[in-house]
Amino acid sequence: MQKEISPLYSKNMEYKEQQITFDIVSDGQLAINYPQPVSTSKKLKVLSLFSGCGGMDLGFEGDFIAPFKSVAPHPEWIERQIDKDWVHLKSTNFSLVFANDILKEASLTWTKFMKRYGYEPSIYRTESIVDLVKQHKQGVDIFPENVDVVIGGFPCQDFSVAGKRKGFNSMRTHDDKVRTESLPTEETRGKLYYWMKEVIDITRPKIFIAENVKGLVNMGQVKDIIQADFSHAGGNGYIVLPPQVLHAGNYGVPESRERVIFIGIRKNALKEEILQALEENNISKDLYPYPEPTHNCTLNNETLAPPVILRDVLERLKEPEESFDPSQRFYSKAKYMGIHCQGQKEVIMNNIGPTIRSEHHGNIEFRRLSLEHEGKYKDELAKGLLERRLTPRECALIQTFPPDYQFVIPKDYGWKRFIVSASGAYKVIGNAVPPILAYHIAMRIQNLWSVYFK
């Protein structure tokens, strides 16, 4: 059983930040925890769609704590070294002006963490993108002006190998309800990329970046249809480069996670010679907007850094019953269901981790299994450590979220009620783009900005 935390005050009083301690970083090492004005040096405005808890947003923001080994090949990205294992990354030139998701837990975690950068909760809209576009077209001032970049990971459940692969024929609506037969197909969950295109039509950014699961590229003509539809934004105004599948492990993320990335660039914003170069079949490496891999996870390239492994990010965590970090203390207690079921293996600490999935219940991998279930960590078991699944904090670190990002958010001092529960935390973490992968993409775009645009 877990130890009880003695309430410091009445249970009816709202919990305060001072109760939280993080296992990996001390108070003196944390990023500034109070609102700061958005830096005027950040010139490039980013509109984020399907933002979730902000994995892509955080990568485009920068200025967060990351594993040293994840970014060691790019020492110029490091603002300061915290210790031998952790660094604080530099800020980027990008500044968020809009974020959006319908999931309550996503908005709560996003606004709580991102307030340190000076962002007001009001920039995070929780209406469906379909409803927001319709309101804008009816004359309501929804989307900001002078947007430079649109980013978004349109919903992936309908294209995921782990899902039912309904694709465009999703049985869910844009607000995640069961579809009725009379609903127009453009408003099903599987076609929400179309509404991202609508936002691109409205805001006309210089560049957009769309993300989805690798399974999309194997679904017949789906990838080609989406690429063509995106290119039609702004009246055929965008070059949409061939989408690339990026393996997060090749970018310093200790996770087996593959995502397809679409990058589109507005033609009339480009310098003439760059436009011609990007329309060639073979684009020069110097102009290619996809980031170069830095780690030798799947590439068989010994010149790259070795993969970041689970031990690199998890080793310093306390066991849940010893931790005063709610995201480490509270976790799934689902029992072992047999090796034939998804998520019933223990992770290998000297390797990269499995894909962190959303909708976690009994399908989240084990940090360790018991001897009865053929667990391999005999030294840990001999010390009395128990069979248990990965915690939300461990999942978040595998995804490269900073160790001071609060996912499980208690409501009262006794930690009996929650604003965001462990179940909600697993969901938003599993839906996210790894921030380190997003930072790679952001820095590549940032470096090319003055080269590309007039």
N, C-alpha and C positions, 0 to 999 in steps of 0.2 A: 504493500500500500504506500501511496505517497504521503509524505509528511504534511500535516496541516500548516497553513500559513496563518499565524495569529493576526486577526484584524487589528490595525493600529487605531482605528476609530470606529464609529458606528457603521454598520453595514449599509446604511442608507446613504452614506456620504459617497460622493463620486471619488473614484480612485485618482491618485495623482502620479505624475511622471516619476517622482522621487522613489517610488517603490521598485522601479525597474533597474536591474543591473544586468549587463550583458557579459557573457562568459569569455568572449574573445578580446574585447576592447574595454578599457577603463574609461571613466568619465573624462579624464584628462586627454584621452585620445580621440574622443568623439568629434564628429562634425558639429558645427554650431547648431544648437537646438531651438533657437528662437527665430522668429521671422526676420528676414533680411530683405532690404529693397532689391528688386530685380536689377542686376547690373546693367548700367547703360552701355557698357562695352560689348554686350551681347547684341549683335546687330541683326541676326537672322531669326525670323519668327517662325515657330513651328506649331502647326495645328495637328493634334493627335486624335485619332479615331480608334474605337475599340481598344481604349487605353488600358483596361484592366487595372492592375495595381501598379503599372508604370514601368515595366521592364524596358521597353523601347524608349519611353520618355526619359528614364533615368540615364540610359546610355547617351541620349542626345543632350542631356543636361551636363553630365560629368560631375566632378566635384563630389565623389563618394569613395568610400573605403572598399578596397579590392585586394584579392590575394596577390602578393608580390610576383609569384611565379606566373600568374595569368598575364601580366603586362611587362615582365622582365625584358622581352625582346624589343620593347619600345620605352626605354628609360626616359625619353623626352616627354612622355605622358604623365610622369610621376611628379606631383606637387611636393610631397614630402614622404619620407619613410617613417612609418609608425614603429615597426620593429622588423625583425628578419623575415617575418611571414606576411606582413600586411602593409599596404601603402595607401596614401590618399591621392586620388587621381586629380589632374587638372580639370578646371572647368572648360567647357567648349565655347564656341561662339554662338550657340543656339539658345533661344529662350522660348519657353512654351507660352502660348497665348490662348490655348483652348484644349480641353481634354474631354473625353466622352466614353461612358460605358453604362449599360443598364443594370449591371450587377452591384447591389448595395455594398457588399463587402469590398469590392474593388474601389469604389469611391471613398469609403471610410479609410482604408489603408493608404490610398494614394494621397488624400488630402492631409492626413496626419503626418506623413513623412515629408511631402513636398512643401509644407509650410516653411521648412527651414530655408528654402530658397526664395522666400518672399511671395509665393503664389497663394492667392486667395482661394478658398473653397469654391467660390462662385464660378471660376473658370472651368470647373469639372461639371459637365452636364450629364444627367442620368436618364434623359429621355432617349428613346430609340433614335438612331440615325435617320430612319425613314421619316419619323415625325418631325425631326429637326429640319430636314431638307424641305418638307412640305410647308412648315411654318415660314421658312426663309423665302420660299417662292410666293407665299401669300403676303409678303411685305414685312414680316417680323425680322428685326435685326438680330440674327443668330450668329453668323460666322464673322470673325474679325476681317478687317481689310489688310491689304499688303502682306499677305502670308507668303513666306518664302519656301517652306517645306511642309508637305502633308505626309504624315506617317500613320500606319495602321496595320494591325494584324486582323484582317476580317475573319469572322468566326470559322473555326476549322473542324468542328465536330463532324460536319457532313462530308469532309474529304479525308478524314483521319483513318489510318489503318486500324486504329483501336476502336473506331466507331463503326457505324453501319454503312458508311460510304454511300449515302443517298445523293451527295453532291447537289446539283441544281434541283433535284426532286425532294429536297428536305421536307419533312413533315412538321417542321417548326416555323413559326412566323418570325418576323423581325424582332419582336419583343419576347421571344422564346416561349410562346404558347403553342399548343397543338394547332396545326394548320386546318382551316376549313376549306372545303373543295372550291368555294367561290372566290377565294383570295387570289389576287393577281400573283403570278409566279415571281415577279420582280420583288415582292415583299416577303418571300420565304427566306429563312436563315441562310440557305445555300447560295443565295444571290445577293447577299449584302455587299459584296464587292462592287456591285452596280451602283449602290448608294454612296460608296466611297468615291466612285467615278463622278457622281453627281456633285459631291463636295469639291472635287478637283475642278469641275466645270465652273462652279460658283467662285472659288477663291483663286484659281489660276496660279498655283505656286510655280516656282521655277523648277522644282523637282519634287517627285513623290516616291515613297518607298512603301511597298505593300508586302506583307509577310503571311505565309500560310504553311501548313504541314507538307512534308515531302510527298505524301500520298496523292496530293493534287496532280502532280506531274504524270502519274501513272493512270489517270482516269480518262482514257480516250482523248478527245479533243478539248477537254475542259481547260487545260493550261493555255492552249492556243486561242480559245474563245476569250478567256479573261485577258490575255495579252492584247488581243485585237480590240476588245472593248475599251481597255485603258488607253490605247493609242488614239481612240476617237474622242477622248476628252478634249474640250476646248475646240471642237470642230477639226478633228485630225491634227491637233496642235502639239502632240507629244511623240517623241521617240521613246518607245518602250523597248529597252534592251532585252535580249533573251534572258529569261529568268534563270537564276543559278540556285542550286541546292548547296547550302552551307552547313557543314557539320560543326556544331559548336565546339567539339573537342579540339578542332584544328585552330581555334582562336582562344585557347586558354581556359575554356569552361570544362570542369571535371564531369562531363555528362555526355552520354550518347544521345544527342538531339540533333536532328536534321530538319532544316526549314528551307522552304523555297522563298526567294526574295525577288520581287519585281521592282525595277527602278525605271521610272519614266522622267524625261527631261523636256521642258517646254522649248520648242524649236526656236521661237522668235526671241527668246532670252539669251540664246547661245551666240557666241562669236561665230562669224561665218565659217572660218576655217575649222572650228571645233565641230560645228554642225555637220560639215562634210566628212570629217574624220569619224564621227560617231555613226554615220550612215553607211560606212564601209562594212564589208563582211568580217574583216579582221581588224578589230580595234586595237590600237597601240596600247601596250601595257601601261604606259604613262598616263593614258586617258581613261583607263578602265575603272568604273566607279565601284566595283565590288572589291572588298578588302582582300589583301594577300594573306594567306594562312601564316600563322606564326609558330604553331606547335605541330609536332609530328604524331598526330593521333591515328589518322587513317591513311596517311599519304606516302609512307615508306620513304621519307626524305630526312636523312640524318643531319642535314644542315639546319633543320628547324629545332626549336626547343623541345624537350621531352614533354609529353602530355602532363597536364595538371591532374593529380589523382585525388581520390576522396580523402586520403590521410592528410593531404596538404591543407584542406579546409575544415575538416571535422575533428582533427586530433585534439584540439584544445578545448573542446566543449565539455562541460560537466554533464553527468548523467541527469536525466529529468528531475529526479527527486532531490537533487542537490542544487538545482539551478533556480535563480530568482528572475529568470527571463521567461515570461509566459509562453513565448513561442517555442521554447525548449521544454518547458515543464508539462505542458498539456499536449497530448498527442493521441492518435488512434489506438484504441485498445482492442481492435478486431483480432480475433483469435486466428491461429494458423489453420488454414483450410485444406492443406495438401498441395503437393508439388505440381499437380495438374492445373491448378488455378493461377490466374495472373497475380503477380505481386507476392508470391509466397517464397521467394528466395531471399537470402541475406546478401547485402552488398559486399563487394570486394574492396577493401580499403586501399589496396595497392594498385587499383585500376580506376578508370573513370566510372562514374555512376550510371545507372539506368536512366532512361527518359523519365523525368518527373511528370507524372500525369495529373490531370485535373480529375474532379469527381472522385476523390479518394474516400474509400471506406475500408473495405478489406483488400484492396488491390495495391496498397502502398508497400513497397519492399521493406524487409526487416533490416534493422541495423545489426542485429544478431539473432540467430536461432539457438534454441536449446540443443543439448546433445541428443535428446529424444528425436528432434527434427533434423538431425544431422548437421548441426551448427559447427562451424570450423574455428570459431574464436575460443578455443579451449582455455587459454590463459585468462581471458576476460571472464569466462564462466566460472573458472576456479576462484576468482576473486569475489564471486557472488553477484556479478552483474547479470541482469535478467534478460530473457528473450523479450524483444520489443521491436516495434516498427520504427521507421524513421520519423522524427519529429518535424513539425513545420519549419523550425529553425534549420534543421539539417537539410531539408528539401530546398529551402531558400538559399543556403550557402552553396549547395550543389548547382543551383541556378545562377550563382554569383551575385545574388542580392547582398548588399552590405550587412555586416553583422549587427548593426544598430537600426535596421529597418524593423519596425514593430508590426508583426502580422496578427498575432493573437492579442487582442486588446481587452483587458478586463474593464468591467463597469464599476465594480465596488472594491473596497479595500480588502475584503475577504476573498477576492478572486473566485466568487461563486457564480457571478453573472458576467456576461461578456457582450461587449459591443461587436467584436468579431471573434467567433469561436475558432477552435482548432479546425473544425470541419470547413468553415469558411476560408480559413487561411490556406489549407491545402488546395482548395479550389482555385484561388486567385494565383497562387504560386505556380501551380501546374499549367495554368493558361498563359503564363508570361513568356516573353522573349528574354533570354538571359541578358542582363544589363551589360556584361562584358562584350558579348557579341554585338549588341547594339552600339556600344562605344566604338568598336572597330569600324562599324559602318559609318557612324557619325564623323569620326576623325578622317576617314577616307574622303567623305563628301566635303568636309571642311577644307581639307588640303587642296581639293580640286576646284573650289568655288571660284577663286580669282582666275583660274585657268579657263574655266568653262564660260563664265558669264561676262556680258558686256559691262 
